[in-house]
Each structure stands twice: as structure tokens, then as C-alpha cells.
């Protein structure tokens, strides 16, 4: 069973992985992992987390296909980082 803390940690790990490899070298497994996290977030009632995760996953996929800019990806990553900063250590995802 997933916990809010586990989902948040997995999201943070995905962001670290993207940061360390760079967007051009990013593995498609990151997108698959984000989709898995999104499904878990749904089960936990983490609506905002799901929305941000889906948005990041979609823009990363579009970036890999040449349909999104690096700035667009950076904006979604910043939004996810803000979300994680505000929710980590809390039992709720209220911002």
C-alpha cells in the first residue's frame, strides 16, 4: 500500500533523476514511473499531485518527441518542486 510520503519521495526521486541526466538524455522509464505515481496518487486522493504529475509526464513525452520546449518542461518541474516543498511532512496535500 502506498503512502503519501512514499509517493512524494518517488516524485522527488524522479525530479532528481531528470536533473542529473538532463532532458536530452532522460530515460523514457521516467515517464513510465510518473504514470505509475499518478495512478497511486489517484488511489490516495492526491488530486493536485495527480494533476501535476500527469502534466509533467505529458510535457516530458512531448519534449522527447520534439513538441515541447525546455522552458515548458522547466515550468512543470518548478511547479512539482513547489508542490513537494509545501506538502512534504504533511498528511494532507493542501497548499
N, C-alpha and C positions, 0 to 999 in steps of 0.2 A: 504494500500500500504506500502510495506517495504521500509525502507531507509537503506543506507549503515551503518549509525550509529546504527540503531536498530539491524541489522544483526551482527555487531561487538559486540554489548552488549550481544546479545544472545549467541554468541560463547564464550565470556568471562565468562558468567554465567555457561555454560556447563563445561568449564575448572575448574571453582571454585567448581562445584558440584563433578566432578571427584576427585579433590584434597581432598575435605572434606570427601568424603565417602571411598576413596581408591579404587583401581582397583578391588579387590576381592569382594567388597560389592557394586560395581557400579550397578545401576538400568538399565535395558535394555531400559528404556524410554530415556536415554541419547542418545543412538544410534538413536532412532526414531527422537529425536529433532535435532540431527546433520543432518539427512537425510532431514528434513524439511528446515533447514537452507541452506543446499546445493541447494535445489530447488529454494529458494528465491534468493540465490546468483547468480544462473543462470539467473534469470529474471532481475537482476540488472547489469549484465555484469561483475560480480566479478569473473573472470575466475580463478585467483590464489587462491582466498578464497574458491571457489568451489572445486578446486583440493585438497587443504589441508584439507578441511572438509571431503571430500569423503575418503581421505587417512586415516584420524583419525578414522572415523566411521568404516572403514573396519578392521583396526588393533584392535580396541576395540572389534568388533564382534569376530574376530579370537582369541583374548585373552580370551574372555568368553568361547570359545569353546576349549581352551587349545592348539591352533595352533599358538600362537604368544607369544613372551616373554615380560616381563615387560619392558626390555630395548627398545624394538621396540616401545612400546606404549609411553615411555618417550621421545623418539626421535621425534615422531609425535606431542606430546604435546609441546615440546620445539619449534618446527617449527611453530606451531599455535600461541604460545605466541609471538614469534618474529614477525610474520605477524601482529598480533594485535597491538603490540607496534609500528610498523612502519606505520600502516595505520590509527590508531585511530585519529580522529580530522581532517582527510583529506577527501577531496571529491573524491579522487582517490585511487586506491589500488596499485599504483606504488611503488615498493620497491626501 
